[in-house]
Amino acid sequence: MTGAIANFASRRTDVAVHSETPTAIAYRRLRIQLRETWRFLTARGITIVLLACVVGVIAGALATVLGSIVQFMHWVLFGLPAGARLSAMFSLSSPWQALVPAAGGAVLGLSVIYLNLRRYRTPVDPIEANALYGGRLSMTDTFIVAGQTMVSSGFGASVGLEAAYTQTGSGIASWIAQKFGLRRGDVRILVGCGAAGAIAAAFGAPLTGAFYGFELIIGVYSIANIAPVMAAAICASLTASYMGGVQFPIDLGQLPPMTAAQYVPFIILGLLAGGVSIGIMRLVTLVERFFIKARIMPWLRPAIGGLIVGMLALLTPQVLSSGHGGLHRELAMNYGLAVIVQIFLLKLLASAVSLGSGFRGGLFFASLFLGALLGKIFAAGMAVLSPEIGIDPLVSAMVGMTSLAVGVIGGPLTMTFLALESSGNLALTGVVLAAAIVSSLLVRETFGFSFSTWRFHLRGETIRGAQDIGWMRNLTVGSMMREDVRTVPGDMTVADFRTAVPLGSTQRVIAVDPDKKYLGMIIVAEIHAQPPSADVNHEPVVDFARHRDTVLVPTMNVKAAAETFARAGGEELAVVQDFVGRKVIALLTEGHMLRRYAEELDKVRRDIAGER
């Protein structure tokens, strides 16, 4: 009977299919194809790659537009001919132009006054967003950072535009990711795509941009990240090229072949560059502290800093702005050692004063410029000390440029690819990478920070990179504690305690005073193990309490709680409302805390690996 019904249904289906018109059949096939296409496009990996391409196009366009606006400001404010670079000038066309950076500082000071009146917090950058906030960036922060950086660089302060590029690219990426409701891990990846696209567009170097996203913004390199980040970098570079964005080629010409004997001097140059990069970061901090100790109002500091930069520009305009033109000029021309040292010191001072006085920007390109100058200084020194080795000044400039930038910015592979893509010379790969790694190791082991993370450290943040530690901060004692805590009066006698808390009923109870303040942790087995003498029976249990001065508070994150457990050497600690009142509210065991930590860490690892 069942077989007959099945045969009948099959014949009815065949009749229905054969009775369809050709138009209906085509329409049905089209629906199937569209459904399969939609499934393909909505797959997580494909969606992220497609969004990364969109982000790359937008980041490339924005980087090109921002760069063009700042270049136009240079032409207008400093009277440059069309196509000329500010830092490539041999001298200012008028001494009055030395006041332009001070005017920019005054404009920036007005923005500081406005933001202070609005009680606006310090803007969050992409590294901080990915480390603490799951990649969530505010568009208001993006506009503030981009606007202040353009004013700073456009008026000639010795800062680069890379901060504006990466902030806008990452800000747009974060906004798109939030609109699509992406998961935390995917938002962080897309923020990295925005920064990667911005750097790729600024330098015409897709690999440089991609590894900037991996090393500095996402904080990890994984198989799941390759496709979206590379797609964003390539799309951004193509977009900038299509829009006529100025690229960053370095023509080194024909270089002499590298010899094994030259590796040791260049590794020494890497060590020297690492040491200089630490000095640069500390110098910026010293200048900033000088302005603070001098009790100069924050809104007035940029104008004073701009005046100092303008005075330095009277000696050489190469100290102005990021230094693109100055770098090309230094690589193309063969100046004497005294001139190179002078430019190095003036550019170093101008960059430190600009950032220390409150101009917005970074040391990305300034570190490249200073590194190239340091490399030429090193080559001149080696020509005197050991001319037989034959250190080429241009090769030394490239090695110094990469090594110093790695020390200041971080990202050995990022800066190595920048040197290779901008010069187009693969013969430099080994020596450039070796020197970059040596510089990175020196800075990491002796200083421990890049410039961006050093600034976070000065603000009191414990960020060492873009690795996601925000989930760790969200995993607080308050979210893990157990509120069914048992307390006893601290003045309860041992005899009464044995009656009230039988052995085996619980492992630990907390001793409190009449105001419910914490007095210590009581181990039940220890009290029952005391000899049943009259003296012991009448002693207060608080005399046997442990961890009297060690407590947790609900706002502690898992890292701080783990450190407290390690110091106390206990398995369970009391949670009090605050350190002043010490009112007991809960209990937390080390085992539960570690399990929760392992669970959250496993989630983060799955996000990084792209797993569901």
C-alpha positions in Angstrom: 0.0 0.0 0.0 2.8 2.4 1.0 4.7 1.6 -2.3 1.6 2.3 -4.4 1.1 5.7 -2.7 4.8 6.5 -3.3 4.5 5.5 -7.0 1.4 7.6 -7.4 3.1 10.7 -5.8 6.1 10.2 -8.1 3.9 10.1 -11.2 2.1 13.3 -10.1 5.4 15.0 -9.6 6.7 14.0 -13.0 3.4 15.2 -14.6 3.7 18.5 -12.7 7.3 19.0 -13.9 6.6 18.1 -17.5 3.5 20.4 -17.5 5.6 23.4 -16.6 6.2 26.0 -19.3 9.7 26.8 -20.4 9.4 30.2 -18.7 8.4 28.6 -15.4 11.3 26.2 -15.6 13.8 29.0 -16.3 12.3 31.0 -13.5 12.6 28.1 -11.0 16.2 27.4 -12.1 17.0 31.1 -11.7 15.6 31.1 -8.1 17.8 28.1 -7.3 20.9 29.8 -8.7 20.1 33.0 -6.8 19.6 31.0 -3.6 22.9 29.2 -4.0 24.7 32.5 -4.8 23.3 34.1 -1.7 24.4 31.2 0.4 27.9 31.6 -1.1 28.0 35.4 -0.5 26.6 35.2 3.0 29.3 32.6 4.1 31.3 34.3 6.8 34.7 34.2 5.0 33.3 35.5 1.7 31.4 38.3 3.5 34.5 39.5 5.3 36.6 39.5 2.1 33.9 41.5 0.2 33.6 44.0 3.0 37.4 44.2 3.2 37.5 45.1 -0.5 34.9 47.9 0.1 36.9 49.1 3.1 40.1 49.1 1.0 38.6 51.2 -1.8 37.3 53.7 0.7 40.5 53.8 2.7 42.6 54.3 -0.5 40.3 57.1 -1.7 40.4 58.8 1.7 44.1 58.6 2.0 44.5 60.1 -1.4 42.1 62.9 -0.7 43.6 63.7 2.7 47.1 63.8 1.2 46.0 66.0 -1.6 44.4 68.5 0.8 47.5 68.7 3.0 49.7 69.1 -0.1 47.4 72.0 -1.3 47.7 73.6 2.1 51.5 73.5 1.7 51.3 75.1 -1.7 49.0 77.9 -0.4 50.6 78.6 3.0 54.2 78.3 1.9 53.9 79.6 -1.7 55.2 76.3 -3.3 55.0 75.8 -7.0 52.6 73.1 -8.1 54.0 69.6 -7.5 56.8 70.7 -5.1 57.3 69.2 -1.7 57.6 71.4 1.4 60.5 69.5 3.0 62.4 69.5 -0.3 62.8 73.3 -0.3 66.4 74.6 0.2 65.1 77.6 2.1 61.8 79.4 3.0 60.8 81.9 0.3 60.1 84.5 3.1 61.1 84.6 6.8 57.5 85.3 7.6 56.7 81.8 6.6 58.4 80.6 9.8 55.2 81.8 11.6 53.0 79.4 9.7 53.5 76.5 12.1 52.7 78.8 15.0 49.5 79.8 13.3 48.6 76.1 12.9 49.4 75.7 16.6 46.9 78.5 17.4 44.2 76.8 15.3 44.9 73.5 17.1 44.8 75.3 20.4 41.3 76.6 19.6 40.2 73.0 19.0 41.7 72.0 22.3 39.6 74.7 24.1 36.5 73.6 22.3 37.0 69.9 23.2 37.8 70.8 26.8 34.6 72.8 27.1 32.7 69.8 25.7 34.5 67.6 28.2 35.5 65.3 25.4 37.8 62.3 26.3 41.0 61.4 24.6 40.2 59.9 21.2 40.7 56.2 20.8 43.0 55.0 18.0 42.9 51.7 16.1 45.5 49.9 18.3 43.6 50.8 21.5 40.3 50.0 19.9 41.4 46.5 18.9 43.1 45.9 22.2 40.4 47.0 24.6 37.1 47.6 22.7 36.8 44.8 20.2 37.6 47.1 17.3 34.8 49.6 18.1 35.8 53.1 17.0 33.8 56.3 17.2 33.4 58.4 14.0 33.7 61.5 16.2 37.2 60.3 17.3 38.0 59.7 13.6 37.0 63.2 12.6 38.9 64.7 15.5 42.1 62.8 14.8 42.0 63.3 11.1 41.2 67.0 11.3 43.9 67.8 13.9 46.5 65.8 12.1 45.7 67.6 8.8 46.0 71.0 10.6 49.3 69.9 12.2 50.9 68.6 9.1 49.3 71.1 6.7 50.7 74.1 8.7 54.2 72.5 8.7 54.5 70.8 12.1 57.1 68.0 12.0 54.5 65.2 12.0 53.3 62.7 9.5 49.8 62.1 8.1 49.9 58.3 8.7 47.8 58.8 11.9 45.1 60.4 9.9 45.2 57.8 7.2 44.9 54.8 9.6 42.3 56.5 11.8 40.0 57.3 8.9 40.5 53.9 7.2 39.9 52.0 10.5 37.1 54.3 11.6 35.1 53.7 8.4 35.9 50.0 8.7 34.6 49.8 12.3 31.5 51.7 11.3 30.7 49.3 8.5 31.4 46.3 10.7 29.1 47.5 13.4 26.3 48.3 10.8 26.6 44.7 9.6 26.5 43.4 13.1 29.7 41.4 12.8 31.2 39.4 15.6 34.0 40.9 17.8 36.8 39.0 16.0 35.5 40.1 12.6 35.2 43.7 13.7 38.9 43.6 14.7 39.9 42.1 11.4 38.0 44.7 9.4 39.6 47.5 11.5 43.0 46.0 10.6 41.9 46.0 6.9 41.1 49.7 7.1 44.5 50.6 8.5 46.2 48.2 6.0 44.4 49.8 3.1 45.4 53.3 4.3 49.1 52.5 4.6 49.1 50.6 1.3 47.5 53.6 -0.5 49.9 56.1 1.1 53.0 54.3 0.1 51.8 52.3 -3.0 52.9 49.2 -1.2 50.3 46.4 -0.7 52.5 44.1 1.3 53.6 46.9 3.6 50.0 47.8 4.3 49.0 44.2 4.8 51.7 43.5 7.3 51.0 46.8 9.0 47.5 45.5 9.6 48.8 42.1 10.8 51.6 43.3 13.1 50.4 46.6 14.5 46.6 46.7 14.3 45.3 43.1 14.6 48.3 41.9 16.6 48.3 38.4 15.1 49.0 36.8 11.8 46.7 33.9 10.9 45.3 32.1 7.9 41.9 33.5 8.5 43.3 37.1 8.3 45.3 36.7 5.1 42.5 37.0 2.5 40.6 40.1 3.9 43.7 42.1 4.8 45.5 41.4 1.5 42.3 42.2 -0.4 41.9 45.5 1.4 45.6 46.4 0.8 45.5 45.6 -2.9 42.2 47.4 -3.5 43.4 50.5 -1.6 46.7 50.6 -3.5 44.8 50.2 -6.9 42.3 52.9 -5.9 45.1 55.4 -4.9 46.9 54.7 -8.1 43.7 55.2 -10.2 43.0 58.5 -8.4 46.6 59.8 -9.0 47.8 59.4 -5.5 51.5 60.2 -5.0 53.4 57.0 -4.4 56.7 56.6 -2.5 59.3 55.2 -5.0 62.9 55.3 -4.0 65.3 55.0 -6.9 68.6 53.5 -5.6 70.1 52.8 -9.0 72.7 50.1 -9.4 73.9 49.0 -6.0 77.2 47.1 -5.4 76.7 43.4 -4.5 76.4 42.6 -0.8 79.3 40.7 0.8 79.2 38.5 4.0 81.6 41.0 5.7 79.0 43.8 5.4 76.4 42.0 7.5 78.1 42.5 10.8 78.4 46.3 10.4 74.8 46.5 9.3 73.7 44.5 12.3 75.6 47.0 14.4 73.7 49.8 12.6 70.5 48.0 13.6 71.5 48.0 17.2 72.5 51.7 17.0 69.1 52.5 15.4 67.3 50.7 18.1 69.1 52.7 20.8 68.4 55.9 18.9 64.7 55.1 18.6 64.5 54.7 22.4 66.1 58.0 22.8 63.6 59.6 20.4 60.6 58.3 22.3 62.1 59.5 25.6 62.9 62.9 24.1 59.3 63.4 23.1 58.3 62.6 26.7 60.9 65.0 28.1 59.6 67.9 25.9 56.0 67.1 26.9 57.0 67.1 30.6 58.8 70.4 30.1 55.7 72.1 28.8 53.7 70.7 31.8 56.3 71.7 34.4 56.5 75.2 32.8 52.7 75.5 33.6 51.9 76.5 30.0 48.2 76.1 29.3 47.5 73.1 27.0 45.8 75.3 24.4 48.9 77.5 24.2 51.5 74.8 23.9 51.0 74.0 20.2 51.5 77.7 19.2 54.7 77.9 21.2 55.9 74.5 19.7 55.0 75.8 16.2 57.0 78.9 16.8 60.1 76.8 17.7 59.6 74.6 14.6 59.3 77.7 12.5 62.6 79.0 13.8 64.2 75.6 13.0 62.8 75.9 9.5 64.7 79.1 9.0 67.9 76.9 9.2 66.4 74.2 6.9 62.9 73.6 5.7 63.6 69.8 5.7 62.3 69.8 9.3 58.8 70.8 8.2 55.9 68.4 7.8 56.5 64.6 7.4 59.6 64.9 5.3 58.8 63.1 2.0 60.6 65.7 -0.1 63.5 65.8 2.4 64.0 62.1 2.3 64.0 62.0 -1.5 66.5 64.8 -1.6 68.8 63.2 0.9 68.8 59.9 -1.0 69.4 61.7 -4.4 72.1 64.0 -3.3 75.5 63.4 -1.7 75.8 65.9 1.2 78.8 66.1 3.5 78.8 64.5 6.9 78.4 67.9 8.8 75.3 68.8 6.8 73.7 65.3 7.3 74.3 65.5 11.1 72.9 69.0 11.3 69.7 67.9 9.4 69.4 64.8 11.6 69.6 66.8 14.8 67.2 69.6 13.6 64.6 67.1 12.3 64.8 65.2 15.6 64.3 68.3 17.7 61.5 69.5 15.4 59.6 66.2 15.7 60.0 66.0 19.5 58.9 69.6 19.9 55.9 69.2 17.6 54.6 66.1 19.4 55.6 67.2 22.8 53.8 70.5 22.5 50.5 68.9 21.4 50.5 68.7 17.7 48.5 65.7 16.4 50.4 63.1 14.3 53.0 60.4 14.6 56.6 59.5 14.0 56.0 57.0 11.1 57.6 59.0 8.3 59.8 61.1 10.6 61.4 57.8 11.8 62.0 56.8 8.1 63.7 60.1 7.4 65.8 60.1 10.5 66.7 56.5 9.9 68.0 57.3 6.4 70.1 60.1 7.8 71.4 57.9 10.5 72.4 55.3 7.9 74.3 57.9 5.9 76.1 59.0 9.1 77.0 55.4 9.8 78.3 54.9 6.3 80.5 58.0 6.6 81.8 56.8 9.9 82.6 53.3 8.5 84.4 54.9 5.5 86.8 56.4 8.0 87.1 53.5 10.4 87.1 50.6 8.0 87.1 51.6 4.4 88.0 48.1 3.1 84.5 46.8 4.0 82.9 49.2 1.4 79.7 50.2 3.0 77.5 51.9 0.3 75.8 55.0 1.7 72.5 54.3 -0.1 72.3 50.7 1.2 73.2 52.0 4.7 70.4 54.6 4.4 67.9 51.9 3.6 69.0 49.7 6.5 69.0 52.7 8.9 65.6 53.8 7.7 64.1 50.4 8.3 65.8 49.7 11.6 65.0 53.1 13.2 61.4 52.9 12.0 61.0 49.4 13.5 62.3 50.6 16.8 59.9 53.5 16.9 56.8 52.1 15.2 57.3 48.3 15.6 56.6 45.7 12.9 59.8 44.3 11.5 58.1 42.8 8.5 56.1 45.9 7.8 59.2 48.1 7.5 61.2 45.5 5.7 58.5 45.2 3.0 58.3 49.0 2.8 62.0 49.2 2.0 61.8 46.5 -0.6 58.5 47.6 -2.2 59.6 51.3 -2.3 63.0 50.6 -3.7 62.2 47.5 -5.8 65.5 46.0 -4.8 65.1 42.4 -3.5 68.9 42.1 -3.0 68.5 44.1 0.3 66.1 41.5 1.8 68.5 39.7 4.0 70.5 42.6 5.5 67.4 44.8 5.9 65.5 42.1 7.7 68.4 41.1 9.9 69.0 44.7 11.1 65.3 45.2 11.6 65.0 42.2 13.8 68.1 43.2 15.9 66.6 46.7 16.4 63.2 45.2 17.4 64.8 42.9 19.9 66.8 45.6 21.5 63.8 47.9 21.9 61.6 45.2 23.2 64.0 43.8 25.7 65.4 47.1 27.1 62.4 49.5 26.6 59.4 47.3 26.0 57.3 49.8 24.0 56.7 51.2 20.5 55.9 54.9 20.3 52.2 54.3 20.3 52.2 51.8 23.2 54.6 54.1 25.1 52.0 56.9 24.9 49.4 54.5 26.3 51.8 53.6 29.1 52.2 57.3 30.0 48.4 57.6 30.2 48.3 54.6 32.6 47.1 52.0 30.1 48.8 48.5 30.2 48.7 48.0 26.4 51.7 46.4 24.8 50.1 45.9 21.4 46.9 45.3 19.5 46.3 41.8 21.0 42.7 41.6 22.3 42.8 42.1 26.1 39.5 43.9 26.2 37.7 40.6 27.0 40.1 40.1 29.9 39.1 43.5 31.3 35.4 42.6 30.9 36.0 39.3 32.8 35.8 40.9 36.3 35.6 39.5 39.8 32.0 40.8 39.9 31.1 38.6 36.9 32.7 35.5 38.5 32.1 35.7 42.3 29.7 33.6 44.3 27.3 35.6 46.5 26.2 32.7 48.7 28.9 33.4 51.2 28.8 32.2 54.9 30.0 34.5 57.6 30.6 34.2 61.3 31.3 36.9 64.0 35.0 37.3 64.5 34.7 37.1 68.3 32.9 33.8 68.2 34.7 31.2 70.3 36.2 28.0 68.9 33.7 25.9 70.9 30.7 27.9 69.5 32.2 27.7 66.0 32.5 23.9 66.2 28.8 23.7 67.1 27.6 26.2 64.6 29.8 25.0 61.7 30.1 21.2 61.8 33.1 19.6 60.1 32.1 18.7 56.5 29.3 21.3 56.2 31.6 23.7 54.3 35.3 24.2 53.7 35.6 28.0 54.5 33.7 30.7 56.2 34.5 34.4 56.6 35.0 36.2 59.9 33.4 39.6 60.1 33.0 42.3 62.8 29.6 43.6 63.9 29.5 46.0 61.0 30.0 43.1 58.5 33.6 44.2 57.8 36.0 41.6 56.6 38.4 40.2 59.3 39.8 37.0 57.7 39.2 33.6 56.1 38.5 30.7 58.5 39.4 27.2 57.4 36.8 24.9 59.0 39.0 21.8 59.2 41.7 23.8 61.0 39.4 24.9 63.7 38.1 21.4 64.3 41.7 20.1 64.3 42.6 22.3 67.3 43.0 20.4 70.6 39.8 20.4 72.7 41.4 22.3 75.7 39.6 24.9 77.7 42.0 27.6 76.6 41.5 26.9 72.9 37.7 26.5 73.2 37.5 30.1 74.6 39.7 31.7 72.0 38.0 33.8 69.2 38.1 32.2 65.8 39.5 35.4 64.3 42.9 34.4 65.9 43.0 31.5 63.4 42.0 33.6 60.4 44.0 33.6 57.2 44.4 36.3 54.5 43.4 39.1 56.8 44.8 41.8 54.5 44.1 40.1 51.2 40.7 40.7 49.5 39.2 41.2 46.1 36.8 43.9 44.8 34.2 43.4 42.1 35.9 45.8 39.6 39.1 43.8 39.5 39.8 42.1 36.2 40.9 38.5 35.9 44.5 39.4 35.6 44.6 41.5 38.8 42.6 38.8 40.6 45.1 36.1 39.5 48.0 38.2 40.8 46.2 38.6 44.1 45.6 34.8 44.4 49.3 34.2 43.6 50.5 36.6 46.3 48.1 35.2 48.9 48.7 31.5 48.1 45.1 30.7 48.8 42.4 28.9 46.9 39.5 31.1 47.9 39.3 34.8 48.7 36.7 37.1 50.0 35.2 39.8 47.8 34.5 43.1 49.5 32.5 46.1 48.4 35.5 48.4 48.4 38.9 48.6 50.0 37.8 51.2 52.5 34.6 49.8 53.9 35.7 46.2 53.4 32.1 45.0 53.6 31.9 41.3 52.6 29.6 40.7 49.6 30.8 37.4 48.0 33.5 34.8 47.6 35.7 33.8 44.6 37.6 30.5 44.2 40.8 30.4 42.2 39.6 27.2 40.4 36.4 28.8 39.1 38.3 31.9 38.0 40.8 29.9 36.0 38.0 27.9 34.4 36.3 31.0 33.3 39.5 32.5 32.0 40.2 29.3 30.0 36.7 29.4 28.5 37.0 33.0 27.4 40.6 32.5 26.1 39.3 29.5 24.1 36.6 31.8 22.6 39.2 34.4 21.6 41.3 31.7 20.0 38.4 30.4 18.0 37.6 34.0 16.8 41.2 34.4 15.7 41.2 31.1 13.9 37.9 32.0 12.2 36.0 29.1 13.8 32.4 29.1 14.8 
